[in-house]
Amino acid sequence: MQLVEVYASVTDAAGEPVTGLKQGDFVVTEDGQPQEITAFAAGEFPLAVAVGVDRSFSMAGEKLATAKSATQSFLRLLRPADRSMIVAISNEADVIAPLSTDRAAQIRAVDQLDAWSTTALHDAIVRALDRLAAEQGRQALIVFSDGMDRYSEHQPAAVLERARRSNALVYPIAFGKTRPPLLAELAVLTGGRSFVLKDARELESTLGTIARELRHQYLLGYAPARPIVAGEREWRSIRVTLRSSRPGVRVRARDGYSTE
């Protein structure tokens, strides 16, 4: 049986996770056609998460120190079985701590980060998604930067296309007054969430919000009413909603998948 799996986050007006929902509370449509949900789970699922840390020269000083401290706090919030990795973003995307459960090694790697070069943000996102692609189960990418991309090989369209083929939820965090359009698009199409922080000191609380959200999600599985044809590549849109509207409650999930 062909089974499509979708992870959904449900948050209230304050942005906190909504728990206790049942299978019957959800409606899933594919290309506008209702689907029968045949698999459902709620709660904490195994997680593989990549954290991208901007270490470019523009982050030197207090911003980088705050980013390092917040990243270390986030790592401590993960469950023991969760696997995490750290990607240092400069003119290259360097995996300074590979995907593992060794939180102590990852915390040490973050502690050794210093400011270097420019910001190849697009390349870092693609590299992290490539690394997560081979993993089973739930995946997430958290990436924060204080500036626009500079000198990446990958253009925005290529980054979005890579994200569409990924199962990872992307949580971009931008420092400053504006959010690059690409970051907002990444969050929407993958079912993640984007943030704009005017002060880097808000980062730790923001990462705490993301950690709580990742602990409380819903897995919805269905066999497409229109069967997938082997070898045929097409994009199918997905929409997840609740049967009854609730004031301030928002449902987020990836917006579709490729059949290839």
PyRosetta script that sets phi, psi and omega in degrees:
from pyrosetta import init, pose_from_sequence

init()
pose = pose_from_sequence("MQLVEVYASVTDAAGEPVTGLKQGDFVVTEDGQPQEITAFAAGEFPLAVAVGVDRSFSMAGEKLATAKSATQSFLRLLRPADRSMIVAISNEADVIAPLSTDRAAQIRAVDQLDAWSTTALHDAIVRALDRLAAEQGRQALIVFSDGMDRYSEHQPAAVLERARRSNALVYPIAFGKTRPPLLAELAVLTGGRSFVLKDARELESTLGTIARELRHQYLLGYAPARPIVAGEREWRSIRVTLRSSRPGVRVRARDGYSTE")
pose.set_psi(1, 136.1)
pose.set_omega(1, 177.0)
pose.set_phi(2, -81.8)
pose.set_psi(2, 118.4)
pose.set_omega(2, -177.6)
pose.set_phi(3, -119.1)
pose.set_psi(3, 125.4)
pose.set_omega(3, 174.9)
pose.set_phi(4, -99.4)
pose.set_psi(4, 128.0)
pose.set_omega(4, 180.0)
pose.set_phi(5, -109.7)
pose.set_psi(5, 133.6)
pose.set_omega(5, -179.7)
pose.set_phi(6, -130.3)
pose.set_psi(6, 127.4)
pose.set_omega(6, 173.4)
pose.set_phi(7, -94.0)
pose.set_psi(7, 129.3)
pose.set_omega(7, -178.0)
pose.set_phi(8, -119.2)
pose.set_psi(8, 137.7)
pose.set_omega(8, 173.4)
pose.set_phi(9, -107.6)
pose.set_psi(9, 134.7)
pose.set_omega(9, 178.4)
pose.set_phi(10, -123.5)
pose.set_psi(10, 121.6)
pose.set_omega(10, -177.8)
pose.set_phi(11, -126.1)
pose.set_psi(11, 154.7)
pose.set_omega(11, 179.3)
pose.set_phi(12, -90.7)
pose.set_psi(12, -171.9)
pose.set_omega(12, -176.0)
pose.set_phi(13, -63.2)
pose.set_psi(13, -24.8)
pose.set_omega(13, 178.8)
pose.set_phi(14, -89.0)
pose.set_psi(14, 0.5)
pose.set_omega(14, -179.7)
pose.set_phi(15, 83.8)
pose.set_psi(15, 9.4)
pose.set_omega(15, -179.7)
pose.set_phi(16, -92.1)
pose.set_psi(16, 150.2)
pose.set_omega(16, -177.4)
pose.set_phi(17, -62.0)
pose.set_psi(17, 141.4)
pose.set_omega(17, 173.3)
pose.set_phi(18, -98.3)
pose.set_psi(18, 120.5)
pose.set_omega(18, -177.8)
pose.set_phi(19, -109.5)
pose.set_psi(19, 170.1)
pose.set_omega(19, 174.4)
pose.set_phi(20, 85.9)
pose.set_psi(20, 4.4)
pose.set_omega(20, 178.8)
pose.set_phi(21, -75.2)
pose.set_psi(21, 152.5)
pose.set_omega(21, -178.9)
pose.set_phi(22, -112.5)
pose.set_psi(22, 170.1)
pose.set_omega(22, -179.0)
pose.set_phi(23, -55.2)
pose.set_psi(23, -41.7)
pose.set_omega(23, -177.7)
pose.set_phi(24, -68.0)
pose.set_psi(24, -11.5)
pose.set_omega(24, 179.1)
pose.set_phi(25, -78.5)
pose.set_psi(25, -15.1)
pose.set_omega(25, -172.8)
pose.set_phi(26, -105.6)
pose.set_psi(26, 148.8)
pose.set_omega(26, 172.0)
pose.set_phi(27, -125.7)
pose.set_psi(27, 129.1)
pose.set_omega(27, 177.7)
pose.set_phi(28, -119.5)
pose.set_psi(28, 129.3)
pose.set_omega(28, 173.3)
pose.set_phi(29, -120.5)
pose.set_psi(29, 146.6)
pose.set_omega(29, 175.3)
pose.set_phi(30, -122.8)
pose.set_psi(30, 121.7)
pose.set_omega(30, -174.3)
pose.set_phi(31, 50.5)
pose.set_psi(31, 38.1)
pose.set_omega(31, 177.4)
pose.set_phi(32, 83.8)
pose.set_psi(32, -5.8)
pose.set_omega(32, -176.7)
pose.set_phi(33, -99.5)
pose.set_psi(33, 126.6)
pose.set_omega(33, 179.3)
pose.set_phi(34, -59.8)
pose.set_psi(34, 141.7)
pose.set_omega(34, -179.8)
pose.set_phi(35, -118.0)
pose.set_psi(35, 147.9)
pose.set_omega(35, 176.9)
pose.set_phi(36, -84.8)
pose.set_psi(36, 118.9)
pose.set_omega(36, 178.5)
pose.set_phi(37, -76.2)
pose.set_psi(37, 118.7)
pose.set_omega(37, -176.8)
pose.set_phi(38, -111.1)
pose.set_psi(38, -11.3)
pose.set_omega(38, 178.1)
pose.set_phi(39, -135.2)
pose.set_psi(39, 137.1)
pose.set_omega(39, -177.4)
pose.set_phi(40, -150.2)
pose.set_psi(40, 138.3)
pose.set_omega(40, 174.6)
pose.set_phi(41, -151.2)
pose.set_psi(41, 149.2)
pose.set_omega(41, 179.0)
pose.set_phi(42, -133.0)
pose.set_psi(42, 148.0)
pose.set_omega(42, 176.0)
pose.set_phi(43, 117.3)
pose.set_psi(43, -147.3)
pose.set_omega(43, -175.3)
pose.set_phi(44, -93.8)
pose.set_psi(44, 127.8)
pose.set_omega(44, 178.7)
pose.set_phi(45, -116.7)
pose.set_psi(45, 155.6)
pose.set_omega(45, 174.6)
pose.set_phi(46, -53.7)
pose.set_psi(46, 140.2)
pose.set_omega(46, -173.6)
pose.set_phi(47, -130.2)
pose.set_psi(47, 136.6)
pose.set_omega(47, 168.3)
pose.set_phi(48, -116.1)
pose.set_psi(48, 117.7)
pose.set_omega(48, -173.6)
pose.set_phi(49, -128.0)
pose.set_psi(49, 135.1)
pose.set_omega(49, 174.4)
pose.set_phi(50, -108.3)
pose.set_psi(50, 136.2)
pose.set_omega(50, 177.8)
pose.set_phi(51, -117.2)
pose.set_psi(51, 118.2)
pose.set_omega(51, 178.5)
pose.set_phi(52, -97.8)
pose.set_psi(52, 122.1)
pose.set_omega(52, -176.6)
pose.set_phi(53, -112.1)
pose.set_psi(53, 119.6)
pose.set_omega(53, 176.8)
pose.set_phi(54, -72.5)
pose.set_psi(54, 119.2)
pose.set_omega(54, 179.5)
pose.set_phi(55, -117.5)
pose.set_psi(55, 19.3)
pose.set_omega(55, -177.2)
pose.set_phi(56, -65.4)
pose.set_psi(56, 166.1)
pose.set_omega(56, -176.4)
pose.set_phi(57, -56.9)
pose.set_psi(57, -31.4)
pose.set_omega(57, -179.3)
pose.set_phi(58, -68.0)
pose.set_psi(58, -12.5)
pose.set_omega(58, 178.1)
pose.set_phi(59, -94.4)
pose.set_psi(59, -1.6)
pose.set_omega(59, -174.7)
pose.set_phi(60, -57.6)
pose.set_psi(60, 144.9)
pose.set_omega(60, 176.4)
pose.set_phi(61, 92.2)
pose.set_psi(61, -136.9)
pose.set_omega(61, -172.2)
pose.set_phi(62, -62.8)
pose.set_psi(62, -37.6)
pose.set_omega(62, -178.3)
pose.set_phi(63, -62.5)
pose.set_psi(63, -45.4)
pose.set_omega(63, 179.9)
pose.set_phi(64, -67.8)
pose.set_psi(64, -39.7)
pose.set_omega(64, 178.2)
pose.set_phi(65, -60.4)
pose.set_psi(65, -42.8)
pose.set_omega(65, 178.9)
pose.set_phi(66, -66.2)
pose.set_psi(66, -41.5)
pose.set_omega(66, 179.6)
pose.set_phi(67, -62.6)
pose.set_psi(67, -41.0)
pose.set_omega(67, 179.0)
pose.set_phi(68, -64.4)
pose.set_psi(68, -46.3)
pose.set_omega(68, -179.6)
pose.set_phi(69, -63.1)
pose.set_psi(69, -43.0)
pose.set_omega(69, -179.6)
pose.set_phi(70, -65.8)
pose.set_psi(70, -39.5)
pose.set_omega(70, 177.9)
pose.set_phi(71, -62.3)
pose.set_psi(71, -43.3)
pose.set_omega(71, 179.1)
pose.set_phi(72, -63.7)
pose.set_psi(72, -39.4)
pose.set_omega(72, 177.3)
pose.set_phi(73, -64.3)
pose.set_psi(73, -40.3)
pose.set_omega(73, 178.4)
pose.set_phi(74, -62.5)
pose.set_psi(74, -43.4)
pose.set_omega(74, 179.9)
pose.set_phi(75, -59.3)
pose.set_psi(75, -36.1)
pose.set_omega(75, -180.0)
pose.set_phi(76, -71.4)
pose.set_psi(76, -20.4)
pose.set_omega(76, 179.3)
pose.set_phi(77, -81.5)
pose.set_psi(77, -14.3)
pose.set_omega(77, -179.1)
pose.set_phi(78, -70.7)
pose.set_psi(78, 153.2)
pose.set_omega(78, 175.8)
pose.set_phi(79, -72.0)
pose.set_psi(79, 154.2)
pose.set_omega(79, -178.5)
pose.set_phi(80, -54.8)
pose.set_psi(80, -33.8)
pose.set_omega(80, -176.9)
pose.set_phi(81, -83.6)
pose.set_psi(81, -13.2)
pose.set_omega(81, 179.4)
pose.set_phi(82, -68.5)
pose.set_psi(82, 141.7)
pose.set_omega(82, 176.9)
pose.set_phi(83, -105.3)
pose.set_psi(83, 139.8)
pose.set_omega(83, -178.2)
pose.set_phi(84, -136.8)
pose.set_psi(84, 160.4)
pose.set_omega(84, 176.8)
pose.set_phi(85, -144.9)
pose.set_psi(85, 156.4)
pose.set_omega(85, -178.4)
pose.set_phi(86, -120.2)
pose.set_psi(86, 129.2)
pose.set_omega(86, 176.5)
pose.set_phi(87, -115.3)
pose.set_psi(87, 121.0)
pose.set_omega(87, 177.0)
pose.set_phi(88, -89.2)
pose.set_psi(88, 125.1)
pose.set_omega(88, -175.2)
pose.set_phi(89, -102.7)
pose.set_psi(89, 116.2)
pose.set_omega(89, 171.4)
pose.set_phi(90, -139.7)
pose.set_psi(90, -133.3)
pose.set_omega(90, 174.2)
pose.set_phi(91, -73.6)
pose.set_psi(91, -10.8)
pose.set_omega(91, 173.9)
pose.set_phi(92, -131.2)
pose.set_psi(92, 167.9)
pose.set_omega(92, 175.9)
pose.set_phi(93, -108.0)
pose.set_psi(93, 101.9)
pose.set_omega(93, -175.4)
pose.set_phi(94, -102.8)
pose.set_psi(94, 123.6)
pose.set_omega(94, 174.1)
pose.set_phi(95, -80.5)
pose.set_psi(95, 102.1)
pose.set_omega(95, -176.4)
pose.set_phi(96, -91.1)
pose.set_psi(96, -11.5)
pose.set_omega(96, 174.3)
pose.set_phi(97, -148.0)
pose.set_psi(97, 113.5)
pose.set_omega(97, -175.3)
pose.set_phi(98, -70.3)
pose.set_psi(98, 166.4)
pose.set_omega(98, -178.4)
pose.set_phi(99, -62.8)
pose.set_psi(99, 118.8)
pose.set_omega(99, -179.4)
pose.set_phi(100, -166.9)
pose.set_psi(100, 179.2)
pose.set_omega(100, 174.4)
pose.set_phi(101, -99.3)
pose.set_psi(101, 6.6)
pose.set_omega(101, -178.1)
pose.set_phi(102, -80.2)
pose.set_psi(102, 81.3)
pose.set_omega(102, -176.2)
pose.set_phi(103, -65.6)
pose.set_psi(103, -34.2)
pose.set_omega(103, -178.7)
pose.set_phi(104, -62.8)
pose.set_psi(104, -42.1)
pose.set_omega(104, 179.3)
pose.set_phi(105, -66.0)
pose.set_psi(105, -37.8)
pose.set_omega(105, 180.0)
pose.set_phi(106, -67.6)
pose.set_psi(106, -41.2)
pose.set_omega(106, 178.7)
pose.set_phi(107, -63.3)
pose.set_psi(107, -39.4)
pose.set_omega(107, 177.8)
pose.set_phi(108, -65.8)
pose.set_psi(108, -39.9)
pose.set_omega(108, -179.9)
pose.set_phi(109, -63.0)
pose.set_psi(109, -41.4)
pose.set_omega(109, 178.0)
pose.set_phi(110, -64.5)
pose.set_psi(110, -40.5)
pose.set_omega(110, -178.3)
pose.set_phi(111, -60.7)
pose.set_psi(111, -28.1)
pose.set_omega(111, -176.8)
pose.set_phi(112, -87.7)
pose.set_psi(112, -1.1)
pose.set_omega(112, -179.4)
pose.set_phi(113, -67.2)
pose.set_psi(113, 137.9)
pose.set_omega(113, 170.8)
pose.set_phi(114, -132.9)
pose.set_psi(114, 167.4)
pose.set_omega(114, -175.7)
pose.set_phi(115, -70.8)
pose.set_psi(115, 139.5)
pose.set_omega(115, -179.2)
pose.set_phi(116, -159.0)
pose.set_psi(116, 129.8)
pose.set_omega(116, 165.1)
pose.set_phi(117, 62.0)
pose.set_psi(117, -153.3)
pose.set_omega(117, -174.5)
pose.set_phi(118, -104.6)
pose.set_psi(118, -165.7)
pose.set_omega(118, -171.3)
pose.set_phi(119, -115.4)
pose.set_psi(119, 101.3)
pose.set_omega(119, 174.0)
pose.set_phi(120, -95.8)
pose.set_psi(120, 67.8)
pose.set_omega(120, -172.4)
pose.set_phi(121, -65.3)
pose.set_psi(121, -44.4)
pose.set_omega(121, -178.4)
pose.set_phi(122, -59.8)
pose.set_psi(122, -45.2)
pose.set_omega(122, -179.4)
pose.set_phi(123, -62.5)
pose.set_psi(123, -37.8)
pose.set_omega(123, -179.8)
pose.set_phi(124, -65.6)
pose.set_psi(124, -40.2)
pose.set_omega(124, 179.4)
pose.set_phi(125, -63.8)
pose.set_psi(125, -46.2)
pose.set_omega(125, -179.5)
pose.set_phi(126, -63.5)
pose.set_psi(126, -43.1)
pose.set_omega(126, -179.0)
pose.set_phi(127, -63.4)
pose.set_psi(127, -42.1)
pose.set_omega(127, 179.9)
pose.set_phi(128, -65.1)
pose.set_psi(128, -41.7)
pose.set_omega(128, 178.6)
pose.set_phi(129, -65.2)
pose.set_psi(129, -38.0)
pose.set_omega(129, 176.4)
pose.set_phi(130, -60.4)
pose.set_psi(130, -41.9)
pose.set_omega(130, -178.6)
pose.set_phi(131, -68.5)
pose.set_psi(131, -36.3)
pose.set_omega(131, -179.0)
pose.set_phi(132, -75.5)
pose.set_psi(132, -21.4)
pose.set_omega(132, -171.2)
pose.set_phi(133, -56.9)
pose.set_psi(133, -33.6)
pose.set_omega(133, -176.5)
pose.set_phi(134, -79.7)
pose.set_psi(134, -7.9)
pose.set_omega(134, -174.8)
pose.set_phi(135, -84.0)
pose.set_psi(135, 146.4)
pose.set_omega(135, 176.3)
pose.set_phi(136, -89.0)
pose.set_psi(136, 154.9)
pose.set_omega(136, 173.9)
pose.set_phi(137, 81.2)
pose.set_psi(137, -156.0)
pose.set_omega(137, -171.8)
pose.set_phi(138, -77.4)
pose.set_psi(138, 137.5)
pose.set_omega(138, -178.7)
pose.set_phi(139, -131.0)
pose.set_psi(139, 147.4)
pose.set_omega(139, 177.0)
pose.set_phi(140, -146.9)
pose.set_psi(140, 147.6)
pose.set_omega(140, 174.4)
pose.set_phi(141, -126.7)
pose.set_psi(141, 123.4)
pose.set_omega(141, 175.3)
pose.set_phi(142, -113.0)
pose.set_psi(142, 127.3)
pose.set_omega(142, -177.6)
pose.set_phi(143, -140.1)
pose.set_psi(143, 133.1)
pose.set_omega(143, 177.5)
pose.set_phi(144, -132.6)
pose.set_psi(144, 143.9)
pose.set_omega(144, -175.6)
pose.set_phi(145, -153.0)
pose.set_psi(145, 154.2)
pose.set_omega(145, 179.4)
pose.set_phi(146, -102.4)
pose.set_psi(146, 4.2)
pose.set_omega(146, -175.3)
pose.set_phi(147, -148.6)
pose.set_psi(147, 176.2)
pose.set_omega(147, 176.3)
pose.set_phi(148, -75.2)
pose.set_psi(148, 160.1)
pose.set_omega(148, 177.9)
pose.set_phi(149, -65.9)
pose.set_psi(149, 143.1)
pose.set_omega(149, 175.5)
pose.set_phi(150, -136.1)
pose.set_psi(150, 124.9)
pose.set_omega(150, 169.8)
pose.set_phi(151, 71.5)
pose.set_psi(151, 18.5)
pose.set_omega(151, 174.3)
pose.set_phi(152, -71.9)
pose.set_psi(152, 150.0)
pose.set_omega(152, 173.5)
pose.set_phi(153, -75.4)
pose.set_psi(153, -30.8)
pose.set_omega(153, -176.2)
pose.set_phi(154, -89.5)
pose.set_psi(154, 128.9)
pose.set_omega(154, 175.7)
pose.set_phi(155, -82.8)
pose.set_psi(155, 161.9)
pose.set_omega(155, -177.7)
pose.set_phi(156, -52.3)
pose.set_psi(156, -41.7)
pose.set_omega(156, -179.2)
pose.set_phi(157, -60.5)
pose.set_psi(157, -38.7)
pose.set_omega(157, 179.6)
pose.set_phi(158, -68.7)
pose.set_psi(158, -36.1)
pose.set_omega(158, 178.2)
pose.set_phi(159, -65.6)
pose.set_psi(159, -44.6)
pose.set_omega(159, 179.5)
pose.set_phi(160, -64.0)
pose.set_psi(160, -41.1)
pose.set_omega(160, 178.4)
pose.set_phi(161, -62.9)
pose.set_psi(161, -40.4)
pose.set_omega(161, 178.0)
pose.set_phi(162, -64.9)
pose.set_psi(162, -40.7)
pose.set_omega(162, -179.9)
pose.set_phi(163, -65.6)
pose.set_psi(163, -35.7)
pose.set_omega(163, 178.7)
pose.set_phi(164, -63.1)
pose.set_psi(164, -31.4)
pose.set_omega(164, 180.0)
pose.set_phi(165, -88.4)
pose.set_psi(165, 3.7)
pose.set_omega(165, -178.0)
pose.set_phi(166, -102.6)
pose.set_psi(166, 156.9)
pose.set_omega(166, 173.8)
pose.set_phi(167, -97.4)
pose.set_psi(167, 3.2)
pose.set_omega(167, -174.3)
pose.set_phi(168, -81.0)
pose.set_psi(168, 140.2)
pose.set_omega(168, 168.9)
pose.set_phi(169, -81.5)
pose.set_psi(169, 128.3)
pose.set_omega(169, -177.3)
pose.set_phi(170, -107.0)
pose.set_psi(170, 128.3)
pose.set_omega(170, 179.7)
pose.set_phi(171, -118.7)
pose.set_psi(171, 89.0)
pose.set_omega(171, 179.0)
pose.set_phi(172, -83.8)
pose.set_psi(172, 140.5)
pose.set_omega(172, 177.5)
pose.set_phi(173, -126.7)
pose.set_psi(173, 121.9)
pose.set_omega(173, -178.9)
pose.set_phi(174, -110.2)
pose.set_psi(174, 132.0)
pose.set_omega(174, 172.0)
pose.set_phi(175, -88.8)
pose.set_psi(175, 138.4)
pose.set_omega(175, 176.0)
pose.set_phi(176, 121.9)
pose.set_psi(176, -169.1)
pose.set_omega(176, -174.5)
pose.set_phi(177, -86.1)
pose.set_psi(177, -22.1)
pose.set_omega(177, -176.6)
pose.set_phi(178, -129.1)
pose.set_psi(178, 158.9)
pose.set_omega(178, 177.4)
pose.set_phi(179, -113.5)
pose.set_psi(179, 120.8)
pose.set_omega(179, 176.9)
pose.set_phi(180, -53.3)
pose.set_psi(180, 133.8)
pose.set_omega(180, -177.0)
pose.set_phi(181, -52.3)
pose.set_psi(181, -35.8)
pose.set_omega(181, -178.7)
pose.set_phi(182, -57.9)
pose.set_psi(182, -40.4)
pose.set_omega(182, -176.3)
pose.set_phi(183, -65.0)
pose.set_psi(183, -41.4)
pose.set_omega(183, 177.7)
pose.set_phi(184, -64.3)
pose.set_psi(184, -41.4)
pose.set_omega(184, 179.5)
pose.set_phi(185, -63.0)
pose.set_psi(185, -41.4)
pose.set_omega(185, 179.6)
pose.set_phi(186, -59.8)
pose.set_psi(186, -42.6)
pose.set_omega(186, -179.5)
pose.set_phi(187, -64.7)
pose.set_psi(187, -44.6)
pose.set_omega(187, -176.8)
pose.set_phi(188, -65.0)
pose.set_psi(188, -46.8)
pose.set_omega(188, -173.7)
pose.set_phi(189, -73.9)
pose.set_psi(189, -22.2)
pose.set_omega(189, -178.7)
pose.set_phi(190, -99.7)
pose.set_psi(190, -10.3)
pose.set_omega(190, -177.4)
pose.set_phi(191, 88.8)
pose.set_psi(191, 11.6)
pose.set_omega(191, 177.2)
pose.set_phi(192, -86.6)
pose.set_psi(192, -148.6)
pose.set_omega(192, -175.4)
pose.set_phi(193, -154.8)
pose.set_psi(193, 136.5)
pose.set_omega(193, -178.9)
pose.set_phi(194, -109.9)
pose.set_psi(194, 152.3)
pose.set_omega(194, -176.8)
pose.set_phi(195, -135.1)
pose.set_psi(195, 148.1)
pose.set_omega(195, 170.3)
pose.set_phi(196, -122.2)
pose.set_psi(196, 121.1)
pose.set_omega(196, -178.8)
pose.set_phi(197, -110.9)
pose.set_psi(197, 124.5)
pose.set_omega(197, 176.9)
pose.set_phi(198, -78.0)
pose.set_psi(198, -22.4)
pose.set_omega(198, -178.8)
pose.set_phi(199, -131.3)
pose.set_psi(199, 128.0)
pose.set_omega(199, -179.1)
pose.set_phi(200, -59.4)
pose.set_psi(200, -21.7)
pose.set_omega(200, -179.5)
pose.set_phi(201, -69.2)
pose.set_psi(201, -12.1)
pose.set_omega(201, 176.0)
pose.set_phi(202, -80.0)
pose.set_psi(202, -8.4)
pose.set_omega(202, -172.6)
pose.set_phi(203, -62.7)
pose.set_psi(203, -42.1)
pose.set_omega(203, -175.7)
pose.set_phi(204, -62.0)
pose.set_psi(204, -43.9)
pose.set_omega(204, 179.7)
pose.set_phi(205, -67.8)
pose.set_psi(205, -34.1)
pose.set_omega(205, 178.1)
pose.set_phi(206, -65.0)
pose.set_psi(206, -44.4)
pose.set_omega(206, 177.8)
pose.set_phi(207, -64.5)
pose.set_psi(207, -32.9)
pose.set_omega(207, 175.5)
pose.set_phi(208, -64.5)
pose.set_psi(208, -39.4)
pose.set_omega(208, 176.5)
pose.set_phi(209, -62.0)
pose.set_psi(209, -43.6)
pose.set_omega(209, 178.9)
pose.set_phi(210, -64.3)
pose.set_psi(210, -41.7)
pose.set_omega(210, 179.7)
pose.set_phi(211, -60.3)
pose.set_psi(211, -41.8)
pose.set_omega(211, 179.1)
pose.set_phi(212, -66.2)
pose.set_psi(212, -39.8)
pose.set_omega(212, 179.0)
pose.set_phi(213, -63.6)
pose.set_psi(213, -41.1)
pose.set_omega(213, -179.4)
pose.set_phi(214, -67.3)
pose.set_psi(214, -21.0)
pose.set_omega(214, 178.0)
pose.set_phi(215, -78.6)
pose.set_psi(215, -22.9)
pose.set_omega(215, -172.6)
pose.set_phi(216, -128.4)
pose.set_psi(216, 86.5)
pose.set_omega(216, 178.3)
pose.set_phi(217, -131.2)
pose.set_psi(217, 170.0)
pose.set_omega(217, -178.4)
pose.set_phi(218, -120.8)
pose.set_psi(218, 135.2)
pose.set_omega(218, 176.3)
pose.set_phi(219, -102.6)
pose.set_psi(219, 121.4)
pose.set_omega(219, 179.7)
pose.set_phi(220, -117.5)
pose.set_psi(220, 127.0)
pose.set_omega(220, 179.3)
pose.set_phi(221, -123.5)
pose.set_psi(221, 142.4)
pose.set_omega(221, 179.2)
pose.set_phi(222, -151.6)
pose.set_psi(222, 151.1)
pose.set_omega(222, 172.0)
pose.set_phi(223, -93.4)
pose.set_psi(223, 119.4)
pose.set_omega(223, -175.2)
pose.set_phi(224, -53.9)
pose.set_psi(224, 132.3)
pose.set_omega(224, 177.9)
pose.set_phi(225, -60.4)
pose.set_psi(225, -32.4)
pose.set_omega(225, 173.5)
pose.set_phi(226, -101.0)
pose.set_psi(226, 105.5)
pose.set_omega(226, -173.0)
pose.set_phi(227, -56.2)
pose.set_psi(227, 149.5)
pose.set_omega(227, 176.8)
pose.set_phi(228, -80.6)
pose.set_psi(228, 130.6)
pose.set_omega(228, 179.9)
pose.set_phi(229, -91.7)
pose.set_psi(229, 122.9)
pose.set_omega(229, -179.0)
pose.set_phi(230, -56.7)
pose.set_psi(230, 132.3)
pose.set_omega(230, 177.4)
pose.set_phi(231, 83.1)
pose.set_psi(231, -5.6)
pose.set_omega(231, -179.5)
pose.set_phi(232, -97.6)
pose.set_psi(232, 122.4)
pose.set_omega(232, -178.7)
pose.set_phi(233, -99.1)
pose.set_psi(233, 123.6)
pose.set_omega(233, 174.9)
pose.set_phi(234, -152.7)
pose.set_psi(234, 158.2)
pose.set_omega(234, 177.4)
pose.set_phi(235, -97.6)
pose.set_psi(235, 129.5)
pose.set_omega(235, 178.2)
pose.set_phi(236, -118.5)
pose.set_psi(236, 127.0)
pose.set_omega(236, -178.2)
pose.set_phi(237, -82.7)
pose.set_psi(237, 147.8)
pose.set_omega(237, 178.6)
pose.set_phi(238, -125.3)
pose.set_psi(238, 139.8)
pose.set_omega(238, 172.3)
pose.set_phi(239, -135.3)
pose.set_psi(239, 130.3)
pose.set_omega(239, 178.6)
pose.set_phi(240, -116.4)
pose.set_psi(240, 127.1)
pose.set_omega(240, 178.7)
pose.set_phi(241, -135.7)
pose.set_psi(241, 172.5)
pose.set_omega(241, 173.2)
pose.set_phi(242, -100.4)
pose.set_psi(242, 147.9)
pose.set_omega(242, -178.6)
pose.set_phi(243, -64.5)
pose.set_psi(243, -37.2)
pose.set_omega(243, 179.6)
pose.set_phi(244, -116.8)
pose.set_psi(244, 133.7)
pose.set_omega(244, -179.4)
pose.set_phi(245, -72.4)
pose.set_psi(245, 142.9)
pose.set_omega(245, 177.9)
pose.set_phi(246, -130.2)
pose.set_psi(246, 128.5)
pose.set_omega(246, -177.0)
pose.set_phi(247, -54.8)
pose.set_psi(247, 126.3)
pose.set_omega(247, 175.3)
pose.set_phi(248, 80.1)
pose.set_psi(248, -6.9)
pose.set_omega(248, -177.3)
pose.set_phi(249, -84.5)
pose.set_psi(249, 134.7)
pose.set_omega(249, -178.4)
pose.set_phi(250, -126.9)
pose.set_psi(250, 137.5)
pose.set_omega(250, 177.3)
pose.set_phi(251, -110.5)
pose.set_psi(251, 130.3)
pose.set_omega(251, 177.4)
pose.set_phi(252, -126.0)
pose.set_psi(252, 134.9)
pose.set_omega(252, 177.1)
pose.set_phi(253, -155.0)
pose.set_psi(253, 163.9)
pose.set_omega(253, 179.0)
pose.set_phi(254, -59.7)
pose.set_psi(254, 151.4)
pose.set_omega(254, -170.8)
pose.set_phi(255, -92.1)
pose.set_psi(255, 4.1)
pose.set_omega(255, 176.4)
pose.set_phi(256, 163.2)
pose.set_psi(256, -171.2)
pose.set_omega(256, -179.8)
pose.set_phi(257, -154.9)
pose.set_psi(257, 158.8)
pose.set_omega(257, 175.9)
pose.set_phi(258, -98.2)
pose.set_psi(258, 138.3)
pose.set_omega(258, -177.6)
pose.set_phi(259, -79.3)
pose.set_psi(259, -7.6)
pose.set_omega(259, -179.6)
pose.set_phi(260, -76.6)
pose.dump_pdb("model.pdb")
